[in-house]
Amino acid sequence: MENEPLIVLQDELKQNISKAQINFKKSPRDRITTTYVEARLNTLELYWSKFTNNHDQIITKIDKNNRSQIEYFEEDVYSNVEENLLK
């Protein structure tokens, strides 16, 4: 499938977003400075921007009628990542 590379990238970005959140939560309190938080936030924003751009490409290339056959849509990956990012 033509969109397979984008879907693979989405999975990679999903994992990166999740790891960034987990690592931030595990950070020692003395490491959490304004600079540290801003750097982590910038990284998350970059990941989210890439994720959104990839998603836009995927939805423009895959017909709505065929989406139910693709795991990415079946599992509603975009909405799940967005929801987790907002936690």
N, C-alpha and C positions, 0 to 999 in steps of 0.2 A: 504494500500500500504506500502511496506517495507521501502520506502524512506521518508515517511511522517514525521518521527521525525527529519530528517535532514532538510527538507524543513521548518518545524516549527522553527528549530534553525536558519535557514537563515533569516527568518522574524524577529526573535528576534535580531540577529546581525545587520540587516539592520536598525532597529529602534535605536539600540545603537549607530551606526555610525552617524545616522542623529541627534540624541540628542547631541552627543559629539560636532558635528559641530555647532549646534545651540547654545549650552551653551558657546562654545568658542567665538562665535561672540557677545554674550551678555556680555562677561566678561568686567569688568571695566578696563580701560587702566592701572591703577596703579597695577593691579593684573598680568598683562601680563609681566612676567619676562622670562629670558632664561630658568630657571628651570621649570616654569609653562608650557611654550610652549613645552619643551622636554617631560614633563610628559604627556601632552595631545597627542603629536605625538606618543609616545610609546603606549598609550592606543589605538589610531586609528590603529597603525600598528598591534597590537595584534588582534583587531577585524577583520581587513582585512585578516590577516593570517588564522584565524579560518574560515572566510567566504570562502576564496579560497580553503582551505582544504575540507570543506564541499561540495563545488561546485564540486570539483574533484571527490569526492565519489559519488555524485549524477549522474554526467554524465557518470561515468563508470558503473553504475548499471541500467540506464534507456536507453533502445534502442532508437536510433535516430528516428525511425518510430513512437514511442509512445510519444515523447516529446510534440508534438503539442496538446495533450490532457491534458497536465498538466499546470496549471496556472503559475507556476514558470518559465517555458520556454516560455509560450505564452506571458507573460509580460516582458520577457527578463530581469529578476530581476538582474542577475549577471552584465550585461552591464550597467544597470541603476545605480546600487550601485557604480560600478567602476567610472562611469562618475561623479556622485555626489561627490565622494571622491576626485576626481581630481580638483574640482572647487576651 
